[in-house]
């Protein structure tokens, strides 16, 4: 009945009596209607196909279940005496019906409706099957006729066209007796299979083995026999002790195993599937992929004890022999100096004892994965055999070798192996682990500054790593003097001279806003050291290499002129605010990687803003190869740590990166005891009536669109919703994008701002006022101007020279209120004149807010600092505050993904996040 369409939808039309039910199959071209008895061959043969329409799959499962009930005798006469019906069903039968309905429910069809269809089909099958079909229904089924054909089929299948078989009662009694006999048989019927490997000496010499098929009881693995016995013995007296249906289940399991490993299809060709002989190629296939595929399919492969499988691999890392090519490669990486490449090779061991060179040669010359070593036959993994043939001797970057030294494992071809390191690497490891605690180096004589103890410790650590030719990431809190530590490092390396690995110019790449700060601090702390800017239209690199001083450039200029910068023999390259290169795929990050130097130093107060891959990008620039490729890093480290499924991984990762990343906070004991106290206050504010109406209306409209949107559109709508709600919380005019609006009386944030600024100015204080939105800053600027408050506004479009003048005016007290956009003013500014910091709205990452606060709370601050955060109650702002509190409790190496992660919330969770929880007195403003 190949003409019956089963890839399109099908439906069942119940009849009265049930045997008159019809199954209609449809596709784009036709509809075929069949009476239930005529449809049964179609449904049963279609059951194994993968391209069935879900509705056909449901009817097929129901038909098979109905036939099973008939075969088990679970039916009887209906009360009318004119039809057969399903008899009393036990719990297992009811569960089968429920499972079928749940599994086969599909779009537009819930489980309850599906169960009703299943039961109707069961009634039809039970009423139709025991009967002798009339002559009319023995003809070919009607095809393609649409509704008319369906009606004809129904008329031809009425109850008047059926007769009861005179012998049916006898046959039914016999069938019920057989079913009862089967139900009383307690021998195992459900089985699994396994493959047993066997081989005698002659076969092993020839590189061949035999695979014997054996069968296990599903509920008792100890009940086992060879398939040959199961296939040749039957009946209650069979020695294997399995039931009559066990052979059928074993055949099904064998077919599934052959799908997993096609070599087993040879079993299916045998009348009795007893054993197969595998040649060398088939044995290689079994070891290479077959065992894994069979295990996945639930089939065990059992190896004999006399076939040893305890050959293991470890990687030996030793200093590579010097050579011209290797020296050139090392010069390009700038790590450990020109002669410090490392080689690794595979070292195989049997029962933990390393193989000798002769044994390795024997393994390399093997043509079969079964070889005899130390008088024992050994099975060798094909991949390991290939490595042994190549001996896998390579040179690797020192950072990769160093990572293996720190973790005692090495990642080769996405597989972790035990690492055995040589004495030279062990010495480097010991130096690294002691770098942060060794006696401090002498402060270079050219430094016109007194270093604090922690700064001398940072200088010593930087010196040790760069002397080894390694990079470093200095991640001190903002305001702890990262700049002066780098200046001291430059002077120290200049004093050692080229023969000791130092000397030469230092390139500093930083945001444009920090050029003036770097230049001022170099002139202040290292007078006499040349410093020039490579920035602007008249930039030039002439004489850069002759004086060994500093060259300052911006990330944008570096990106455009990377080729010219790469021609200079830099001693150090410093990336300040290194989070600018946290995206390794960006053109800025790629350009920075092309500039060679003897060592690299990354400076950042926020090594991780959103996820661990950002930290990978920074460290992979500073110490290339330490953390492996980006994909390998995500798989081995980031995914398990961010998921929180393996606390041991977090500890191991900290041990790996610890020697290369130094992180100190102002709150750490002894770091900055002279800093005055910092007080943080969350000001909980209400919404005005106008804000409440805007908030609730916007939530209602956006949630309706979000619930109807497809996945891609939904993400954008969620971000738009979150942004709009935060704007409403700030001020209605911000959300409505009003020009020259009335500002007063419409937001409690402005009312509190007036109160705070008035108090601060009366006490001769100064304020930093942060908002993440330039549009909101423009409204605040209008408000402050109208109120007669002297202020200035810094944003992303402010030119470098003007930024520097604005900083000077604020520090001199000429403009006591400094209004800043969070992104433009959150880093690189020294604004210790301020003793109050106000965050008008909340950023998603607490580290970014802390950086902004650190414009005022940093070394040089002499007054207590008060931090004010404005939070509207019951809104998304209050819920953001709760999220940020949880973020601060996380380990530094794991941060959530901010508002992007919120786009993945379910509709219910999102609605709960944004729905306004109003106070009893809300809206009275």
C-alpha positions in Angstrom: 0.0 0.0 0.0 2.8 2.3 -0.9 0.3 4.7 -2.4 -1.1 5.6 1.0 0.5 8.9 2.2 1.9 8.6 5.7 4.1 11.6 5.8 1.1 13.9 5.8 -1.5 14.2 8.5 -4.0 11.4 9.3 -7.2 11.4 11.3 -9.5 8.8 12.8 -13.3 9.0 12.5 -15.0 6.7 15.0 -17.8 4.6 13.8 -20.8 2.8 15.4 -20.2 0.0 15.9 -16.5 0.7 16.5 -15.4 -1.6 13.6 -16.9 1.0 11.2 -14.2 3.6 12.1 -12.2 5.1 9.3 -8.6 6.3 9.0 -8.0 9.2 6.6 -4.5 9.8 5.2 -3.8 13.1 3.5 -1.0 14.9 1.7 -0.9 17.9 -0.6 -2.4 16.0 -3.5 -5.0 13.6 -2.2 -6.9 12.0 0.7 -7.1 8.2 1.2 -9.8 6.8 3.4 -9.5 3.2 4.7 -11.7 1.1 7.1 -9.9 0.2 10.3 -9.1 -3.3 9.2 -7.7 -2.1 5.8 -5.7 0.6 7.6 -4.0 -1.8 10.0 -1.3 -3.1 7.5 -0.5 0.5 6.6 -0.2 1.6 10.2 1.9 -1.3 11.4 4.3 -1.2 8.5 4.7 2.6 8.9 5.6 2.3 12.5 9.4 2.0 11.9 9.7 4.9 9.5 11.4 8.1 10.7 9.4 10.5 8.4 6.0 9.9 9.8 3.7 12.8 10.4 3.0 12.9 14.3 -0.7 12.1 13.8 0.2 9.0 11.8 2.7 8.0 14.5 -0.1 8.3 17.1 -2.5 6.1 15.2 0.2 3.6 14.4 1.1 3.2 18.1 -2.6 2.9 19.0 -3.1 0.2 16.3 -0.1 -1.8 17.5 -1.3 -1.6 21.1 -4.8 -2.7 20.0 -3.4 -5.7 18.2 -1.4 -6.6 21.3 -4.6 -6.5 23.4 -6.3 -8.8 21.0 -3.4 -11.2 21.0 -3.5 -11.3 24.8 -7.2 -12.0 24.8 -8.0 -8.8 26.7 -11.4 -8.2 25.1 -15.0 -9.4 25.3 -18.5 -8.8 24.0 -20.1 -5.4 24.4 -23.3 -5.1 26.4 -25.3 -4.8 23.2 -24.0 -8.2 22.0 -23.3 -6.6 18.6 -19.6 -5.8 19.0 -16.4 -6.7 20.8 -14.9 -4.2 23.2 -11.7 -3.8 25.2 -11.8 -5.8 28.4 -10.6 -5.0 31.8 -7.1 -3.5 31.6 -4.4 -3.8 34.2 -2.2 -1.0 35.5 0.5 -1.7 32.9 -1.9 -1.5 30.0 -3.3 1.8 31.3 0.2 3.2 31.7 1.0 2.2 28.1 -2.0 4.1 26.9 -1.0 7.2 28.9 2.6 7.0 27.8 1.6 6.7 24.2 -0.7 9.7 24.4 1.9 11.8 26.1 4.7 10.9 23.8 2.7 11.3 20.6 0.8 14.5 21.4 1.8 17.2 19.0 1.2 20.8 17.9 -2.5 21.5 18.2 -3.2 18.2 20.1 -2.9 18.0 23.8 -2.3 14.8 25.8 -5.9 14.4 26.9 -7.3 14.6 23.4 -4.6 12.2 22.2 -5.6 9.7 24.8 -9.2 9.9 23.7 -8.1 9.1 20.1 -6.0 6.1 21.3 -8.9 4.6 23.2 -11.2 5.0 20.2 -8.7 3.3 17.9 -8.3 0.5 20.5 -12.1 -0.1 20.4 -12.1 -0.2 16.6 -9.2 -2.6 16.4 -10.6 -5.0 19.0 -14.0 -5.0 17.3 -12.6 -5.5 13.8 -9.7 -8.0 14.2 -11.5 -11.1 15.6 -14.1 -11.1 12.8 -13.9 -12.8 9.4 -13.8 -9.9 6.9 -16.6 -9.8 4.3 -15.9 -10.1 0.6 -16.3 -6.3 0.2 -13.4 -5.5 2.5 -11.0 -7.9 0.9 -10.7 -5.7 -2.1 -7.9 -3.2 -2.5 -8.4 -0.1 -0.3 -10.0 3.0 -1.9 -7.4 5.6 -2.7 -7.4 9.3 -3.4 -11.1 10.1 -3.4 -11.4 12.7 -0.8 -14.7 13.0 1.1 -16.7 10.9 -1.4 -14.3 8.1 -1.1 -14.4 8.3 2.6 -18.2 8.1 2.6 -18.2 5.1 0.3 -15.7 3.3 2.5 -17.8 3.9 5.5 -21.0 2.6 3.8 -19.2 -0.5 2.7 -17.9 -1.3 6.1 -21.2 -1.2 8.0 -22.2 -3.7 10.6 -24.6 -5.4 8.2 -21.6 -6.4 6.1 -19.8 -8.3 8.9 -20.6 -11.9 10.1 -19.3 -13.7 13.1 -16.8 -16.6 12.3 -18.4 -19.8 13.6 -15.1 -21.1 14.8 -14.2 -17.8 16.5 -15.1 -18.9 20.0 -12.9 -22.0 19.8 -10.0 -20.0 18.4 -10.5 -17.3 21.0 -10.4 -19.8 23.8 -7.1 -21.3 22.5 -5.6 -17.8 22.2 -6.6 -16.8 25.7 -5.1 -20.1 27.0 -1.8 -19.4 25.2 -1.8 -15.8 26.7 -2.4 -17.2 30.2 0.4 -19.7 29.7 2.7 -16.9 28.7 1.7 -14.8 31.7 2.5 -17.6 34.1 6.0 -18.0 32.5 8.4 -16.4 35.0 11.5 -16.9 32.8 13.3 -13.7 31.7 11.9 -12.4 28.4 13.6 -8.9 28.2 17.3 -9.2 27.5 20.4 -7.1 26.7 23.4 -8.2 24.7 27.2 -8.0 25.1 30.2 -8.8 23.0 32.9 -11.1 24.4 36.3 -10.9 22.9 38.2 -14.2 22.5 41.5 -15.1 20.9 44.0 -17.9 21.0 47.8 -17.5 20.5 47.7 -18.1 16.7 44.9 -15.6 16.2 46.8 -12.9 18.3 49.9 -13.5 16.2 47.8 -12.9 13.1 46.3 -9.7 14.6 42.8 -11.2 14.7 40.2 -11.8 17.5 36.8 -13.4 17.7 33.7 -11.6 18.9 31.2 -13.9 20.7 27.6 -12.6 21.1 26.2 -13.2 24.6 22.8 -12.5 26.1 22.0 -11.2 29.6 18.6 -10.9 31.4 17.7 -7.3 31.6 16.8 -7.5 35.3 19.7 -9.9 36.2 23.0 -9.5 34.5 24.3 -12.7 36.1 21.7 -14.7 34.0 23.7 -15.0 30.8 24.2 -17.4 28.0 25.8 -17.4 24.5 23.5 -16.4 21.7 24.2 -19.7 20.0 22.5 -21.6 22.8 19.5 -19.2 22.9 19.1 -19.6 19.1 19.4 -23.4 19.0 17.4 -24.4 22.1 13.8 -23.6 22.8 10.9 -24.6 25.1 10.6 -24.9 28.8 13.4 -27.4 29.0 16.0 -25.2 27.3 19.3 -25.0 29.3 19.6 -21.2 28.9 16.5 -20.5 31.1 15.2 -17.6 29.0 11.6 -17.2 27.9 10.2 -17.8 24.4 10.3 -14.1 23.5 13.9 -13.5 24.6 15.3 -14.4 21.2 13.1 -11.8 19.6 14.3 -9.1 22.0 17.9 -10.2 21.5 17.4 -9.8 17.8 16.1 -6.3 18.3 19.1 -5.4 20.5 21.4 -6.9 17.9 19.9 -4.7 15.2 20.4 -1.6 17.3 24.0 -2.6 18.0 24.6 -3.1 14.3 23.3 0.5 13.7 25.9 1.7 16.3 28.8 -0.3 14.8 28.0 -1.6 11.3 30.5 -4.5 11.4 28.0 -6.4 13.5 25.6 -6.5 10.5 27.5 -9.7 9.6 25.7 -11.3 12.6 22.4 -10.5 11.1 23.3 -12.6 8.0 23.9 -15.7 10.2 21.1 -18.2 10.9 22.6 -18.6 14.4 24.5 -15.4 15.4 27.2 -17.1 17.4 30.6 -15.4 16.7 32.6 -13.3 14.2 36.3 -13.2 13.4 37.6 -9.6 13.2 40.6 -8.9 10.9 43.1 -6.1 11.8 41.1 -3.3 10.1 37.9 -4.3 11.9 39.7 -4.5 15.2 41.1 -1.0 14.6 37.6 0.1 13.9 36.3 -1.4 17.1 39.0 0.3 19.2 38.9 3.6 17.4 35.1 4.2 17.4 33.2 1.0 17.9 33.6 0.6 21.7 32.4 4.1 22.3 29.5 3.8 20.0 28.5 0.4 21.4 28.8 1.7 25.0 26.5 4.6 24.0 24.0 2.1 22.7 24.2 0.1 26.0 26.3 -2.8 24.6 29.3 -3.8 26.7 32.5 -5.1 25.1 34.2 -7.6 27.4 37.9 -8.2 27.1 39.8 -11.3 28.3 42.2 -10.9 31.2 45.2 -12.2 29.1 44.8 -9.2 26.8 46.4 -6.3 28.6 44.8 -2.9 28.2 46.8 -0.9 30.8 49.0 0.9 28.4 48.8 4.6 29.3 50.4 7.8 28.0 52.0 10.7 29.6 53.7 13.8 28.1 57.3 14.6 28.9 58.2 18.3 28.7 61.8 19.1 28.4 63.9 22.1 27.2 64.2 21.8 23.4 67.6 21.8 21.7 68.6 25.2 20.3 68.2 25.8 16.7 68.0 28.8 14.3 64.3 28.3 13.6 63.4 27.9 17.2 65.4 30.9 18.2 63.5 33.0 15.7 60.2 31.7 16.9 61.1 32.5 20.5 62.1 36.1 19.5 58.6 36.5 18.0 56.9 35.4 21.2 59.2 37.2 23.5 58.8 34.6 26.2 61.6 33.2 28.3 64.2 34.6 26.0 65.5 33.3 22.6 66.5 29.8 23.7 63.6 28.8 25.9 61.4 26.7 23.6 60.2 23.5 25.1 59.6 20.1 23.4 57.2 17.4 24.4 57.0 13.8 23.4 54.8 10.9 24.3 56.0 8.5 26.9 54.0 5.3 27.1 53.9 3.2 30.3 52.7 -0.3 31.0 51.3 -0.8 34.5 52.9 2.6 35.4 56.4 1.5 34.2 57.7 3.6 31.2 58.5 1.7 28.0 62.1 1.5 27.0 63.3 3.0 23.7 63.4 -0.6 22.2 59.8 -1.1 23.3 58.8 2.2 21.9 60.5 1.2 18.6 58.6 -2.1 18.7 55.3 -0.3 19.2 56.1 2.2 16.4 56.7 -0.7 14.0 53.5 -2.6 14.9 51.0 -3.2 12.1 48.3 -4.5 14.4 46.8 -2.9 17.5 47.6 -6.2 19.4 51.3 -6.6 20.2 53.3 -8.6 22.6 55.2 -6.4 25.2 57.1 -8.0 28.1 55.7 -11.4 27.3 52.2 -10.1 27.5 49.7 -9.5 24.7 48.6 -5.9 24.9 45.7 -4.1 23.1 46.8 -0.6 22.0 44.4 2.2 21.2 44.9 3.2 17.5 45.3 6.9 18.3 48.0 6.0 20.8 49.6 3.7 18.2 49.7 6.6 15.7 51.3 8.9 18.2 53.9 6.2 19.0 54.7 5.9 15.3 55.2 9.7 15.0 56.7 9.8 18.5 54.8 13.2 18.8 58.0 15.2 19.3 57.2 18.9 18.9 58.2 22.3 20.2 55.6 24.3 22.1 55.3 27.8 23.4 56.8 28.2 26.9 53.5 29.4 28.3 51.8 26.1 27.3 54.6 24.2 28.9 54.4 26.4 32.0 50.6 25.7 32.2 51.3 22.0 32.2 53.9 22.5 34.9 51.4 24.4 37.1 48.5 21.9 36.6 50.4 18.6 36.0 48.2 18.0 33.0 48.6 18.9 29.3 45.8 19.3 26.8 46.6 17.5 23.5 44.0 17.2 20.8 41.2 18.0 23.3 42.4 15.2 25.6 44.0 15.7 29.0 47.2 13.7 29.8 49.5 13.6 32.7 52.4 15.9 32.3 56.0 15.1 33.4 58.2 18.2 33.4 61.9 18.6 33.3 64.1 20.3 35.9 64.4 23.6 34.0 60.6 24.1 34.1 60.3 23.1 37.7 62.8 25.8 38.5 60.7 28.3 36.6 57.6 27.1 38.5 59.3 27.6 41.8 60.3 31.1 40.9 56.8 32.0 39.8 55.2 30.7 42.9 57.6 32.6 45.1 57.5 35.8 43.0 54.9 37.5 45.1 56.6 36.8 48.4 60.3 37.1 47.6 62.3 40.0 49.1 61.5 43.3 47.3 63.8 44.5 44.6 65.6 47.8 45.1 63.6 50.9 44.1 65.3 52.2 40.9 67.2 55.4 41.6 65.5 57.4 38.9 62.0 57.0 40.6 60.9 60.3 42.2 58.3 58.6 44.5 58.1 56.6 47.7 56.5 53.3 47.0 54.1 51.8 49.5 54.9 48.3 50.6 52.2 46.7 48.4 53.5 48.8 45.5 57.1 47.5 46.1 55.6 44.0 46.2 53.9 44.6 42.8 57.2 46.0 41.4 59.0 42.8 42.5 56.4 40.6 41.0 56.4 42.4 37.7 60.2 42.3 37.6 60.3 38.6 38.2 57.8 37.8 35.5 59.2 40.1 32.9 62.8 38.9 33.7 61.5 35.5 32.8 60.2 36.9 29.5 56.6 36.4 30.7 53.7 38.7 30.7 51.5 39.8 33.7 48.1 41.2 34.5 48.1 43.8 37.3 44.5 44.0 38.4 44.7 46.3 41.5 41.7 48.3 42.4 41.4 51.7 40.8 43.5 54.3 42.7 46.1 52.0 44.1 48.9 53.2 41.8 49.2 50.8 38.9 50.8 53.6 36.8 53.6 54.3 39.2 54.3 50.5 39.5 54.7 50.3 35.7 56.9 53.4 35.7 59.1 51.9 38.3 59.3 48.6 36.3 60.4 50.6 33.2 63.2 52.3 35.2 64.3 49.0 36.8 64.5 47.3 33.4 66.3 50.3 31.9 68.9 50.1 34.7 69.7 46.4 34.1 70.6 46.9 30.4 70.0 44.8 27.3 72.4 42.1 28.5 70.1 41.3 31.4 67.0 41.3 29.3 66.0 44.9 30.0 66.3 48.3 28.4 64.5 49.7 25.3 61.4 51.8 24.9 58.0 51.1 26.5 54.8 51.4 24.6 51.7 52.3 26.6 48.3 51.8 24.8 45.4 53.4 26.7 42.1 55.2 26.2 42.4 58.7 24.9 41.2 60.1 28.2 44.3 58.7 30.0 47.0 60.1 27.7 47.3 63.3 29.8 47.4 61.3 33.1 50.1 59.0 31.9 52.2 61.9 30.6 51.8 63.9 33.8 52.7 60.9 36.1 55.8 59.9 34.0 57.1 63.5 34.1 56.3 63.6 37.9 57.7 60.2 38.9 60.4 59.7 36.3 61.8 63.2 35.5 64.3 63.1 32.7 62.8 60.0 31.0 61.6 60.8 27.5 57.9 60.6 27.0 56.0 61.4 23.8 52.5 60.9 22.4 52.0 58.9 19.3 48.6 60.4 18.6 47.0 63.0 16.4 47.6 64.0 12.8 51.3 64.9 13.3 52.3 61.7 15.1 55.7 60.2 14.4 57.9 57.4 15.7 61.2 58.9 14.8 63.9 58.6 17.5 61.7 56.3 19.5 64.3 53.6 19.9 67.2 55.8 20.7 66.3 57.1 24.1 64.5 54.1 25.6 61.7 56.2 27.0 57.9 56.0 26.9 55.6 56.2 23.9 51.9 56.8 24.6 49.2 56.0 22.1 45.5 55.3 22.1 43.7 52.0 21.2 42.3 53.7 18.1 45.7 55.0 16.8 47.3 51.6 17.6 44.7 49.8 15.6 45.3 52.1 12.6 49.1 52.1 12.8 49.9 48.6 14.2 52.2 47.9 11.3 54.4 50.9 12.0 54.4 50.2 15.7 55.3 46.5 15.1 58.6 47.7 13.5 59.9 49.0 16.8 61.9 46.8 19.1 59.8 47.4 22.2 61.0 46.2 25.6 57.6 46.5 27.2 54.1 46.9 25.7 51.5 48.0 28.4 47.8 47.8 27.8 46.0 50.1 30.2 42.3 49.6 30.9 42.9 46.2 29.2 39.2 45.4 29.3 39.2 47.3 26.0 40.7 44.1 24.4 38.4 41.7 26.2 36.9 40.7 22.8 39.7 38.7 21.2 37.9 38.8 17.8 37.8 42.6 17.7 40.1 44.5 15.3 41.7 46.3 18.2 42.6 43.1 20.0 44.0 41.5 16.9 46.1 44.6 16.1 47.6 44.7 19.6 48.7 41.1 19.3 50.8 41.9 16.2 53.1 44.3 18.1 56.1 42.3 19.5 58.0 43.0 22.7 60.2 41.3 25.3 57.3 41.3 27.7 53.7 42.5 28.0 51.8 44.0 31.0 48.0 44.3 31.1 46.5 46.8 33.6 42.9 46.6 34.6 40.7 47.1 37.6 38.0 44.8 36.2 39.7 41.7 34.7 36.2 40.1 34.3 33.2 42.3 33.6 30.8 39.7 32.2 32.3 36.2 31.7 35.6 34.3 32.0 36.2 34.5 28.3 37.1 38.1 28.8 39.8 37.1 31.2 41.1 34.6 28.7 41.4 37.3 26.1 43.5 39.5 28.4 45.8 36.8 29.6 46.1 35.2 26.2 47.6 38.6 25.0 49.8 39.0 28.0 51.0 35.3 28.2 50.1 33.7 24.8 49.3 30.0 25.0 48.9 29.8 28.8 45.2 29.0 28.7 45.1 27.3 25.3 42.7 28.2 22.5 39.5 30.0 23.2 37.3 27.0 22.5 39.5 24.7 24.6 39.3 27.3 27.5 35.5 27.5 27.3 35.3 23.7 27.4 37.9 23.0 30.1 37.6 26.0 32.4 34.9 28.6 31.7 31.8 26.3 31.2 32.2 24.2 34.4 33.2 27.2 36.5 30.4 29.5 35.3 27.9 26.7 35.7 29.1 26.2 39.3 29.1 22.4 38.8 32.7 21.8 39.9 34.1 23.7 42.8 37.5 22.0 42.3 37.7 23.6 38.9 37.6 27.0 40.3 40.4 26.2 42.7 42.5 24.7 39.9 41.9 27.7 37.7 42.9 30.0 40.5 46.2 28.1 40.9 46.9 28.2 37.2 46.4 32.0 36.7 47.5 33.0 40.2 51.2 33.5 39.4 50.3 35.8 36.4 47.4 37.9 37.9 47.9 40.2 40.9 44.7 41.6 42.5 44.7 43.9 45.5 41.8 45.9 46.9 41.6 49.0 49.0 39.8 46.9 51.6 42.6 44.4 51.9 44.5 44.6 55.3 47.5 46.9 55.0 46.9 48.0 51.4 45.8 51.6 51.9 45.3 52.2 55.7 45.5 56.0 55.1 42.3 56.0 53.0 39.4 57.6 54.8 36.2 55.7 55.3 33.7 55.1 52.5 29.9 55.1 53.3 27.5 53.6 50.8 23.7 54.4 51.0 20.8 53.1 48.9 18.1 55.8 48.7 14.7 54.1 48.2 12.4 56.4 46.3 8.8 56.2 45.1 7.3 56.8 41.7 5.1 59.8 40.9 1.6 59.1 39.6 2.7 59.9 36.1 5.6 57.4 36.4 3.3 54.7 37.7 0.9 55.0 34.7 3.8 55.0 32.2 5.5 52.0 33.9 2.4 49.8 34.1 1.3 50.7 30.6 4.7 50.0 29.1 5.0 46.7 30.9 1.5 45.6 29.7 2.2 46.6 26.0 5.7 45.2 25.8 4.8 41.9 27.5 2.0 41.3 25.0 4.4 41.9 22.1 7.1 39.7 23.7 4.8 36.8 24.3 3.8 36.9 20.6 7.3 37.4 19.2 9.7 34.8 17.7 12.9 34.0 19.5 15.2 36.5 17.6 12.7 39.4 17.8 12.0 38.6 21.5 15.6 39.4 22.6 15.4 42.8 21.2 12.0 43.5 22.7 13.2 42.4 26.1 16.2 44.7 26.0 13.9 47.6 24.8 11.6 46.9 27.7 14.4 46.9 30.3 15.8 50.1 29.0 12.4 51.9 28.8 11.6 50.9 32.4 14.9 52.3 33.7 14.2 55.5 31.8 10.8 55.8 33.3 12.3 55.3 36.8 14.7 58.2 36.0 12.2 60.7 34.8 9.1 60.7 32.5 10.8 63.3 30.2 13.7 60.9 29.7 11.4 58.1 28.5 9.2 60.4 26.5 12.2 62.1 24.9 10.8 65.5 25.6 12.7 68.6 24.7 12.7 71.5 27.1 10.2 69.8 29.5 9.0 70.7 32.9 11.3 68.7 35.2 10.3 69.5 38.7 7.6 67.6 40.5 7.7 64.6 38.1 10.5 62.4 39.7 11.6 61.9 43.3 15.1 61.4 42.0 15.3 65.1 41.0 13.9 66.1 44.4 16.5 64.1 46.3 19.2 65.4 44.0 18.4 69.0 44.8 18.5 68.2 48.5 21.8 66.4 48.4 23.6 68.9 46.2 22.3 71.8 48.3 23.7 70.2 51.4 27.1 69.3 49.8 27.6 72.8 48.4 26.7 74.4 51.7 29.5 72.3 53.3 32.0 73.3 50.5 32.0 69.7 49.2 32.1 68.4 45.6 29.9 65.9 43.8 30.4 63.3 41.0 27.1 62.7 39.4 26.9 59.5 37.3 24.2 58.3 34.9 24.5 55.6 32.2 22.3 57.6 29.8 23.6 60.7 28.0 20.0 61.8 27.4 19.3 61.8 31.2 22.6 63.7 31.7 21.3 66.4 29.3 18.1 66.7 31.4 20.2 67.0 34.6 22.3 69.6 32.9 19.2 71.6 32.1 18.0 71.3 35.7 21.3 72.3 37.3 21.6 75.3 34.9 18.1 76.5 35.8 18.9 76.0 39.5 22.1 78.1 39.1 24.4 75.3 40.2 27.9 75.5 38.7 28.7 72.3 36.9 30.3 70.6 33.9 29.4 67.6 31.8 31.8 65.0 30.5 30.6 62.4 27.9 32.0 60.2 25.2 32.3 63.0 22.7 34.4 65.3 24.9 37.8 65.9 23.3 41.0 64.8 25.1 42.3 68.3 25.7 38.9 69.4 27.1 38.7 66.4 29.4 42.0 67.4 30.9 40.9 71.0 31.4 37.6 69.8 33.0 39.5 67.6 35.4 41.8 70.5 36.4 38.8 72.8 36.9 37.1 70.3 39.1 40.2 69.6 41.2 40.7 73.3 41.6 37.1 73.8 42.9 35.9 75.9 40.0 33.1 73.5 39.2 31.9 71.6 42.3 29.4 69.4 40.5 30.9 67.1 37.8 28.2 65.4 35.7 29.6 62.3 33.9 28.2 59.6 31.6 29.2 56.3 33.2 31.1 54.8 30.3 33.0 58.0 29.5 33.8 59.0 33.0 34.0 55.6 34.8 37.7 55.0 34.3 41.0 56.9 34.1 40.1 60.0 36.0 41.6 61.3 39.2 38.8 63.3 40.9 39.8 63.3 44.6 38.2 66.7 45.1 34.9 64.9 45.3 33.6 63.7 48.7 30.2 62.6 47.4 29.4 60.2 44.5 25.8 59.9 43.2 24.6 57.1 40.9 21.3 58.3 39.5 20.6 54.9 37.9 22.0 51.4 38.3 24.4 49.7 35.9 24.1 45.9 35.5 27.7 45.2 36.7 28.8 46.2 40.2 32.4 46.3 39.1 31.6 49.1 36.6 29.9 51.2 39.4 32.8 50.6 41.7 35.2 51.8 39.1 33.2 55.0 38.7 33.2 55.5 42.5 36.9 55.0 42.5 37.3 58.3 40.6 37.0 59.8 44.0 37.9 57.0 46.4 41.5 56.5 45.6 45.0 57.2 46.8 45.2 60.9 47.5 41.7 61.2 48.9 41.8 62.8 52.4 38.1 63.2 53.1 35.4 60.5 53.9 33.5 59.6 50.7 29.8 59.1 50.7 28.3 57.0 47.9 24.6 57.5 47.1 22.6 55.2 44.9 19.1 56.1 43.8 16.7 53.2 43.7 12.9 53.4 42.9 11.0 50.9 45.1 9.0 48.1 43.6 10.5 48.6 40.1 13.1 46.8 38.1 15.7 49.1 39.7 15.0 47.5 43.1 15.3 44.1 41.6 18.5 45.0 39.8 19.9 46.1 43.2 19.0 42.6 44.6 20.8 41.0 41.7 23.9 43.2 42.2 24.0 42.2 45.8 24.2 38.6 44.8 26.8 39.3 42.2 29.1 40.8 44.8 28.9 37.6 46.8 30.2 35.6 43.9 33.9 34.7 43.4 35.8 37.2 41.3 36.3 34.7 38.6 32.6 34.2 38.0 30.2 37.1 37.2 26.7 36.9 35.7 26.0 38.1 32.2 24.0 41.2 33.0 20.9 42.3 31.1 21.8 40.0 28.1 21.1 37.0 30.4 17.7 38.4 31.2 16.6 38.0 27.6 16.7 34.3 28.2 14.2 34.4 31.0 10.8 32.7 30.5 7.8 35.0 30.0 6.6 34.3 33.5 10.0 35.0 35.1 10.4 38.2 33.0 6.9 39.4 33.9 7.7 38.8 37.6 10.9 40.8 37.2 9.3 43.9 35.6 5.9 44.0 37.2 5.5 47.0 39.5 5.0 46.3 43.1 3.4 49.5 44.4 3.5 50.8 47.9 0.2 51.7 49.6 1.0 55.4 49.3 2.5 55.1 45.8 1.5 57.8 43.2 0.9 60.6 45.7 3.7 62.7 44.1 
